[in-house]
Amino acid sequence: MLLICNLPSAFAGEIGKISANISKNQLNAYEISGAFTGKPEYSSRHVYDFAYNSWRLISTGGKISFPVKLDGHEKVYAKFKWAGWGAETLVNIYFNDQLVAFGHEVHGHAWNSPSTDTFEILPNGCADDCKITLELNARSPMVLFLKNLTLTDNQSEITGNIEE
């Protein structure tokens, strides 16, 4: 049985967080709070799996979209906690089909030291039916390990920008 937990945001400035509760390489539940409005949506059931207490994008061009409600926010900062093989793990990020980052290298180790990268998102009046989409770039030969995605309205160090 898959559970979806909707928890209140716990930190000042945090407006939402989503993560997957995984054991024995199986999804137990998505843990969802704040601005996130439902479970992730995948481009296909063949683009992801669960391993190393992460959910993984395993197929180039594979997408995972996170439905959000961002009314009342002029800027939002999307903080991805993830792991990959640097130049071997490339991701694209979109907000409602608008490019936020292209070919961003993901570093970190899935077991004990994932990295964190933060990207600025401008909701531009999008209140309902908004989506943040993460795509494994078509040039990426390696998978992406995703731990969680946290949204804040406090500016922190922006580590990612649009890259060509």
N, C-alpha and C positions, 0 to 999 in steps of 0.2 A: 504494500500500500504506500503510495506517495503522498506525503503531507506537505502542505505549504504553510509555513509559519509566518505570521505578520507581526513583527516585533516593533515596538517604538524605537525611534532613533535614540542612541545613548550618549552621543557626544555633542558638545556645543559646536554649532556650525554644520553639523552633519544633518543632511536633509533626507538621507536614505542610504540603504546598504542592501546588497544581495550577495548571497553566497550559497554554496551547495553543501549539505551535510552528507558525507560519503563514508561508507565503511565497506570493507571487502570489495572494493571497486564497484560498488552499487550505490546509486542515489537513494538516500532515505527521505530527504526533503529539501526544498529550497527554503532558505531563511531570508525573508523579505521584510523590509521596514521602510517607513516614510514615503518618499516620492515614487518608489517602485510600486506598480499597480498590479502585477501578476507575474506568473512564471515566465522564464525565458522562452523565446520562440526560435526554433532552429530552421535553417533553410532545407534540411533533410535529416532524416534519422541516421544517415550514414556519414555525417560530418563531425560527430562528437562521440565521446565516451567518458568514462569516469575512472581515474587511476591516480595513485599517489596523493590521495586526499585533495584532488583537483578535478575540475572538469576540463576536458581537453577538446580543442578543435584539432581534428586529425586529417582533414581533407582540404587541400588548397581550394580557395574560393568558398569554403564553408563559412556560414554566417550564424551568429547568435545575436538576437535582438532582445533588448531589455525594455519593456514598456514602462514609461514614466509619466508622471503628471508634474509639470514644472511651473504652474501658475504662480505669479508673484515673484518670480526670479528673473533678474536681468542677465545675470551670469551664473553659471554653475560650473563647478570643477569636478571632473570625473577622474577618480583616483583608482587605477587598476592595480591590483596586486596579482602578479603573474610571474611565470618563469618561461625561459626559452633558451635558445642557443645563439643569441646575438644576431649576427647577420644571416644566420640560418633560419631564424624565426622572425618573419616579417608580418606585421598586421596593418590593416586599414581600419579606421574608426569613422563612423558616420553619425550624424544626428539628423533624423528625418531625411535621409538620403543626401544631406549636405556633408561634404568631406571635412573631417576634422584633422585626420592624420593619414598619410599614405606611406606604406613601406617602412613603418616604424620598427626598429630593431628591439626585440624583447630579450633581456638578460635575466639571470637569476637561476636558482636551483630549486626544483619543485619540492624536494624533501625538507630542506631546512633553511633556505635563504632566498625566497622569491624577491624579485625587485618590485618597486612601486614607481609608476609613471602617472603624471597628472596632466590632464588636457582641459583646456577651457572650452566650454560649450555655451553658446548664446541661444537661449530658447526662442528669441524673436516672436514672442506672443503665443507660442505653442503651449497650450494649457493641457489639453486632453489628447489622447491617442498619439503621444510622442514616443519616439524610440531612439535609443542609443544602440548602434549596431557595431559589432566587432567582427571583422572578416580576416581569415587567414589569407594573406596575400598570395596571388597566383605564382609568384616567384619563390615562395617559401618552401624549402625542402623538408623542414622539420615542424613538429607539432607545437602547439601553444598550451601551456598549463595555466589555467585561470583559477585563482583562489577566491577573489571577491572583487566587487566593484562598489566603491563608496562615492556618494555625491555629497559635496559640501557647497556652502555659499560663501565660505571664507577663502580669500585668495591664499594659496600656498604656492610653493615653487612649481612653476609650470615646466615640465620636463619634455613635453612633446608638442610639436607644431606640425603644420602641413609640410610634408616632405615629398619631393618628387623623385 
